[in-house]
């Protein structure tokens, strides 16, 4: 159960024996890929196949948003930032983008895309969201985000909305420090929470928490560590029954204040199900050991761990229709035409 709630990063483009041994010992439920893991498509497909063949059969995830958040290069299609997609206000276009992204990711064996971004770009000075968001209008974010989600699922890849309850109003980057959003509850409801409520109603299977402090929701703990936000707000008030994923626990908004073990235990206790430890497998092992101690000592209820593990274990890659493309079919000309259409539309609007 402990392994199943951990999604970890691996060091390179091949599964070396040391890493294989660590993943097997951890029984890690997931692996997240970054640029350091991506070779040519054939090599990436081999890595994903070898990861899937491990005893835990881990889910393989990646950040593939478009724009500046793309971990794979050619021959995968480099879609533009979602702000350009959002500017078209064309839900069918967003759905097509999601389907195209998923089709290409599924070709090499990736199960989960950490998208759509459901943050509202409500602060022009935001250093980390910006054009990753569909819009500064929460209704547009909701509509386009749900369309992209449906496209991803139709293409055979799980979607994960982020960053709950909203990272768009921050003026700090949670990779570097702890941001604080001092909006009142009514504003949060009207802006930040609206796209997440809509995505929950549409059946999104996973949501990622934000390492952001919201005094109106919890004056003491950032969302990732907050039972008030993850259990009280997200689960009870908003009715989300899917998998809650933490953002990377190695980000400084968390790691400057908590070691890996303490952060892991607090995140599970707050209501998260799947914990990201993206860079250091040693820290993932520390997290696993701390979770075990917390359960043995009674600090963390076994039932909480079991419920989280069960929710993660119930995730399955969505079925697709027809015969999916193979690695040799990349690049896909129709996807390049779709990208060009988005960019041409954006150019016309700027003109």
ABEGO torsion letter per residue (X at the ends): XAAAABBBBBABABBBAAAAAAAAAAGBABBBBBAAABBBAAAAAAAAAAAAABAAGBBBBBBBAEEABBABBOABBBBBBAAAAAAAGBAAAAAAAAAAAAAAAAAAGBABBBOBBABBBABAABAABEAABABABAAAAAAAAAAAAAAAAAAGBBBBBOBOAEAAABABBAAABBBBBABBAAAAAAAAAAAAAAAAAAGBABBBBBBBBBAAABAABBAAABAAAAAAAAAAAAGBABBBBBBBAABAAAAAABBAAAAAAAAAAAGBABBBBAABAAAAAAAAAAAAAAAAAGABBAAAAAAAAAAAAABBBBBBBEBBBBAAAOBBAAAAAAAAAAAAAAAAAAX
